[in-house]
Each structure stands twice: as structure tokens, then as C-alpha cells.
Amino acid sequence: MAKFLFCGLGNPGAEYQHTRHNIGFDVLDALAKKLGVAFAPAKLGLVAEAKFKGRPLILLKPNTFMNLSGKSLRYWQQQHKLPPNQLLVITDDLALPPMHLRLKTKGGSGGHNGLSHIEETLQSQAYARLRFGIGKDFPPGGQSDYVLGPWATSEKVLLPRAIETAAKACLDFCFMGPERTMNWVNGWKPETSEDDSSDLGGS
């Protein structure tokens, strides 16, 4: 049965925890908790292995810092001999409103340093990415402080549900396939309530 590698993008270190730029790490943490596995130090990152409905999964949080994300992803891709269609990168995205999600099977980096390095390292744009919107509510010159900063209080109300939904999209990606997953996740919008009743798992 096909094996999948989920790579959440972020920066290592306590000062970066739960910032907008580290949402890829937070999504994988939620996924690991649901699957009952824990991350452990490994080469070029923290890694957890699990199974979902018989499918082997590798969860990867690179420790190479965002700008060198491709180094870690390529190493684990090669270790497990995975084709590009069995990779999924989870990343923040300035171009999407906060908490909105978009799954794509290929495409450019959109100026994202982590995706740019992955594209450069893999020599390809043909890998799937789940984009987690962080918006762009910052003044001129304020992008770095914004992406490396914490979520606003108003955003934190919606964040748990959006993270759970992103984690569900990862599982559906490997169980239902990208096309069916895109059909629902690309139209999903965050609710205004704190009810987090989404069913994490394949549907």
C-alpha cells in the first residue's frame, strides 16, 4: 500500500512556536495526536511514523529552518523512495485569508522561502501543498514581524477548528486522493463559532 510523507513547514526553536509561519508544525502536531504517535529527533528534523487505514505515513518537521526546507524533505523522500505524488507539504500562505485552506497538486512558490527551496531542491513544482491562510494584515515593511509573530486574539478563536480541518485534509489526501479532497477543502471556510466538531479522519 502506498506510503505518504507529510512535511509541515516551520522554524525550530521555542521562539517560533505557534507563530503564523509555523502553522505547518501545528497541523502535524494535531495529526500526530489524533494518530497516537509522537515525534522523535531524527536526521534533519523531527519524525513520527503512523498508519492510517493501512497506509504508512511519515510526518516530518524539518529542523533546517524554513529557507532550507527542501534539504530535509528530499532526504526523507529518498530514504523512503517516494514519488512526488506521495508528498504533501503543509505551509502558511499570505495570499489566503486567515484560516482559509487550499490544496494544490503543483504550482509555484508564490514567494514563500520554504517552497522556493523545495522547488529548487526537488527540481520540480509537481508536489502537493496544503496552503493555510494567514492573511496579510501588516504595514509596509512589516511582513517579517507579521509572519514570525503570534496569531491575533480574534484569530485564535478560529484556529483550533482550522488546524483540525487541515489535519483531516492530510488524511483524506492519502485515503480519498487529491481530487476528492480538493473538492471539499478548497471550498471550506472557517466557522465563527468555537464548536470544533469536525470529524478528523477519512470520510
Beta strands, then each sheet from edge to edge (+ up, - down):
strand 1: 4-8
strand 2: 40-42
strand 3: 45-52
strand 4: 55-62
strand 5: 87-93
strand 6: 101-104
strand 7: 128-133
sheet 1: 2+ 3- 4+ 1+ 5+ 7+ 6-
end
